[in-house]
């Protein structure tokens, strides 16, 4: 049996290629939308991708299962568990084979047995993998978002992201029962999870790429819980706010992602073309580091720096129903293709234009001056707040706010800022902050783009508290 793990760092997402080197057949499990790595790896090993499947309807990225199956001419296998609300709506249209609990299928000499493991989602499956050329029992389990290293999948996403009220308590109990079922299997069983540290699909995922069931039974907190009620309370407590784009991912992956084929590279734009797009109301994302954007930026753009959090904030803040434009800190020929792939991976596949640093350097004076976002220091902010001379906007999450905030500040989480612009108090200069400055810099760019100029307090709550200034807790 051939086995290879692929890992997408920005999404903290793992997918797997399993092949039979005797027959040349191969299976991909939980592919993302960039299918070339799977095709290249299979070809390099003399394998052909004959089967494609996934563990569940994903919430954090656009699945590549449909794209890969179409491109490779492979058999698509999808869950038929979960009830009417969470079956794949495109399965019949695409001729997918439907999987239910206890079913088995083979990829050459590699056998996969299906386990229905509801909890994270109603339709969730895990796959027990047996290399029948050498063994009669499974060597490992592809657990998707059911069991991670050190954690388990969160059961609250249908309620908190897909807005299916009243589902998370029952899902937590389903998850407990799924864990009991898995725990009855041998300790040597390898665990191959669908995510690693940094994913929002759990709250304390480990960074180690794989584990064993015996290790998780001993050291994963979830297996230590013996009481269902206690487990349900514990697994739901402290879950972070899911990114706003998760609901869109659920819908896309349930209904069927658009097959991209060969992605067309966005058109290269000069400064005049970029200015015209902005004048027409286009969404232009400046992907430079915040420090560069704050010092000199094209008015009307918003800043989401390229990096690990790029896709999270892009999916949360950018529109899915309109064309998008990118502005990079390097020449447009460098780095844009990777960003376009990252955006397509979360369904933002309408990037039609891009410009590089030269567009900033040659910005036409007739279009107005470049923008600078001013900073405010700790002492100046403390004095202004003491005189009630500023409105302070805290863009951290609500849980962070409740744990401690600047007295007199207003909380609007960054993910909700665009929907709440008209609620920001008027009449006084505006200062925006977060914990350490990263989210506040994005928020400041959004505020400026909507004619709400704000100064940035980059030190955030961390610096404020360290200096001994008072904070408050709670919602009042």
N, C-alpha and C positions, 0 to 999 in steps of 0.2 A: 504494500500500500504506500502510495505517495501522499504526503501531508504537508501543507504549507499554510502558515498564517499570514494574513495581510493586515496592516494596521494603519488607519488614517489618523494622524496625530491631531489635527484640528477638531475632529469629531470624537476622538478617543474611542474609535469603533474598530472592531475586529471582524474580519470575514475569513473564510477558509476554503481552500482548494484540496479536495481529496481525489486521488486517482488510483486506478488499477493498472499497474505497469505490465500486466499480462495481456489485457485486452485493449489497453489504450484509452479506456473511458475515464471520464472525470466529472466530478460534481463540484459546484460552487455553492456555498452556504452563506447567506446574508451579504450578497455583493452590494457595494455602493454604486453610484451612477457612473463612475469612471471605470469602464469595463476593460480598458486596454491592459492594465497589469495582469488580470486573470488570463486574458487571451495570450499574452506574451509568455507568462509563466508556464501555461499548459503546453504551448508550442515548443518551448525550450526543453521540456521533459518528454516530448513525443506523445503528448496526450491530446485528446479532443474533448471539449466540454460537451457532454451529452445530457447532463441533468443540472438543473438550477432550482434551488429552494431557499426558503427563509423561515426563521423561527416564528415570526409574528409580523403584524402590521406596525412598522416602525413609526416613531414619533419624532425622531431627531435628525433624520436625513431621508432623502428620496431614495427609495430602494432601486437598485440596478437589476433586480431579478428579471423584470419584464424586458428591459433593454438587452441584457446578456442572452437570455433565451432566444429572443428574436434574432439577434446578430449571429449566434452560434448554431441556430437551428436545433436547440436543445429542448428536452422535455422539461416543462415547468411544473413544479409540484408545490401546492399551496394548502394551507390548513383549511379544513372544513369544520373545525370546531368553533365554539364561541357564540353560536346562536345567530339569528337573523341580523342583528345589529352590527356584528363585526365579522361577517364573511366578506371575502374578496368579491367585489362587484364585477371585476373584469375577468374572473377565472373562466367562466363559460365561454366568453368571447374569444379568449386566447387559447382555448382548448387545454387548460391546465388540468393535470391530474390532482384529485383532492385527497388529502391525507387526514386520517382519523386515528384516534388512540389505538395503539397496538398494531397498526399496519407496519409492514416491512417493505423495503424496496432495495434493489441491488444496483450497484455501479461496478460492473465486472465482479470481482471477488469481494468487494467491499459491501457489507450489508449494513443498512441503517434501519433501526426500529424506532417507531414514533411513540413518544410519550406526550400526552396532553398535559401541560403544566400551567394551568390558568392561575392568575393572580396579578402579574404585571399587566397582562391583557387577557381577555376571555379566550382568545383563539390560540394562545401561545403554545408552541411545541418545543420539545427538546428531542435530540436525536442520539440514540445509543449506537456507537460505531464499532463494528466487528470486522476484523480482517480475516475472512474465512479461509484464506490461503494458509494461515498460520495458527488460527485459534477458533474456539467454539463459543467464546464469551466476549462481551464488549470490552475494549480497552479504554474507551473514553466516552464522554457525553458532550455534545455541542449544546450548551445551555442557553444561548442567546441572552436575553435580558431577565432570565429567571434566577440563576445563581451566578454571582460574580466572585472574584477572589476577595474574601472578607466581607461580603455584603450580598444583598438580594435586590431584585428589581423592585422599584417603587410601585405600589398598587393604587396610587391616587391620580394617575395621569388622565384616565378617562373622565374623571370628575373635574379635575382642575385645569386640564388642557383642552380636552374635547367637550367639556361642559355637559357631561352626562350626570346629572345630579343624583346623589344618593347611591353611587356605585362603589366608592372606595372602601367602605367598611366591609362590604361583602367580598370585595376583591382581596382585602387583607386576609380574610379567613380562608379564601381559596388558596392563597399563596402558602399559608401555613400547612394546609393539607397536601399541596404539591411537594413541599419540602419533606414531609413525613414519608411520602412515597419514594422520593429520591434517596432518602437516608437509609432505606432498607437494602440498597444495592451495595456491592462490595467496596471496601475502603480504597482498594487500589485504582478504582475508576478515575481516570483523568478528567478534569473539568476544563473545558475550553469555552470561556465566556465570550459574550458579544461586545463587551466594553471594558475599558480600563479606567484608571484614575483620571478625573476631569470630566467624565460624562455626567449629564444631569439625569440619567435614568436610574440613579441610586444616590445615596447620600454619603457613603464612605467607601468607595471602591478602592481596591488595592492596585498598585502599579505593576505587580508581578503578572506576566502574561498568562499563566495557567497554574492550576493547582491539582489536588486530588480530593476526592470525596472524603477520605479519611482525615485529611488535614482540615478541611472545611468543617467537618463534624466536630472537630476538637476546638477550633479557633474562630470560626465564623459565628458572630453573635446570634444570628438567626436560628442556627441549629441548637443553640443552648436553651432556647425558649421551649418549655414543655407545655405551657398553658395557651390555648388558642386566644383567649381574651387578652392575655398579657402580651402575646405576640402582636396582635392587631393594633393595640395601643402603641407599642414600641415602634413598629414599622411605619406607622403614619406620623409619629412625632418627629418634628424637626426637618421634614422634607423641604428642600428649598423651593422657591417659586419656579415653576417650569417656564422656560422661555416661551414667549407668546407665539412663536412660529410653530410650536409643536402641534397645535390644532390643525394648521394648514398641512403639515406633513402627514398627519393621520388621514385627512381627507384624500390627499393625493395618492397615498399608498393603498388605501382601500379601494378607490375608484379606478386606479390604473395610471401610473405616471406616463407622461408623454414620451414616446420614443424619440430620442434626439437624433440618432444616426450620427453623421459627421457634423460636429459642432462648428458653426461658421464663426470665424474669429471676428471680434468687433472691429468696426471701422476706426482707423487712426484719425484723430482730430487735431487741428491746430487751435490756437487761442481764439481766433475769430469764430470758428465752428462751435467751440465750447461755450463761448459767450452767447451765441445765438440759441443754443440748446437751453441754457439757463434762462434766457429771456422768454423762452416759450414754456417755462415752467417745469423743465425736466429735473429729475432727481440725479444729482451728480455726487458721487462719493469720492472724497479725497482719502486715499489709503496711506498717506504718509504718517510717520510717528507724530504724536500729539504735539510735541515740542516744536516741530517744524511748522505744523498747521497753525498753532497759536501765534507764531511770530509773523507769518505771512501766508495768506490764503486767498483764494478766489471767492468773492462774496457770493452767497447763495448755495455754496457747497456744504455738505456735512462731512464730518471727519469720523471714519471708522478705521483705525489703524490696522494694516495687515499684521497678522499674528494669530496666536492660538484662539483668541476670543473673537476673531473677525466674523466667522460664520454665525456665531451665537447672536451678536449684535446686528449683523446684517439681516438675519432672518427675523429678528424682533422689530427692526426699525424701518426696513425698506418695503415698498409696495410690491405685491405679487402680480398686480394687474397692469403694470406700466413698464415701458422701456427704462433701462438704467444706463448710466454712464459712469466710467471709472477714471479717476485722476491719480496717477502714480508719481512717486518721488524720483523715479528713474525715467529714462526714455521709455516711451510706451511699448517698445519692442521687448523690454525686460520685465518679466514677472507678471505681466497682465494675464497670460494664458493660465497660470496657476490659480489666480484669483477667480477667473471666469469658471474654471472647473470647480473650485470650492463653492461658488455661488450656485452653480447648476446642481451640485450635490445636495443642496437644501431647497431646490425648486425655483430658485431665482435665475431662470435661464433666458432672460430677456436683456442681457447686456449687449447693447448695439453700438456703443462707441467708447473710445478710450483716448486719453491724452497723457503725456508724460510731463516731466518737470519743465520742459521747454515752454509749455503752455502758460506756466506761471511766470517764467522769465520774460516772456513776450506778451504778457497780458496788455491788451490795448487800453491806453489811457482814456480814450473816449468812452470806455465802458465803466469808468469809475476807478477809484484807487483799490489796491489790494487791501484786504482786511487784516486787522490785528486784534486779537482778544487779550485784553489786559488782565494781569494777575493782581490779586490783593493779598497782602501778607497778614500774618497772625495778629500783630499789634494793631494794624489799621482796621482789620475786621472787628476785633474786640472793641475798639473805640467806637466804630460805627454802630455796632449792635447795642452798645451801652447807650448811645444817643438815639436809638431807634431810627437810624438814618438809612437803613438798607433792608431789603427783603432777602432773606437767606433761603435758598432752595436746596434741599437735601435730596439727592436722586438715588440713594441706597434703597434696598428692599425694605418692606414693612417690618420684617422680623428684626433686621438690623436697627431700624429706627426705634422700634419699641425697646430694644436693649440699651439704647443710649443715643441722645441727639443734642444738638445745640438748642438751648432754651430760646424759644421764639422763632425757630425755623419752621419751614413748611416742607412736608414730605410728599414728593411725587416720584415714585420709582422710575428709573430711566426707561424701562420697557413700556411705561404708560404715558410718557411725556407728550408724545405727539397727539394723543387723544385728550390731553388735559391742558393744553396751552391757554385756553380761555379762562381757566380757573386760577392762573397765577396772579397773585395780588399786584395791582398796579399802583403807581403814584410814588414809588421810591426806587432808587437804583437797585438792580438785581445782582446777587452773588450766588453762584452755584458751587456745591461741593459734594463729595462722597466720602469714602473712607480714606483713600490715599491719592485721589486725583484722576484716575483713569476714566471712570464713568462720567465724572463731572466734565472732563474735557470734551467727550462726545456730546454731552448735554449742552454745553456752551455753544458748540457748533450748530446744533439744532435750533437753539434759541435765536442765535444771530441770523440764521437762514429764514426765520419767521419774524424778523423785525423786532426781536426782543433782546436787545444787547445786554449781555451779562458779563460780569467780571468773574474770574475763576479763582477760587480758593483751593490751591493744589494740595495744601497740607492735609486738608480734610479732618475728619473726627480724630484720626490718630494723633496728629500734631496738636490739635486743640486740647485733647485730654492730657497728653504728655506735658503740656505747659501749665496744667493745673486749673484750666478754666472750667467752670461748672457745666454739667450736662444734666439732662432729664431722662427719665425712662417712662415707658408706657405711651399710650395714645393720646392722652390729654395734654 
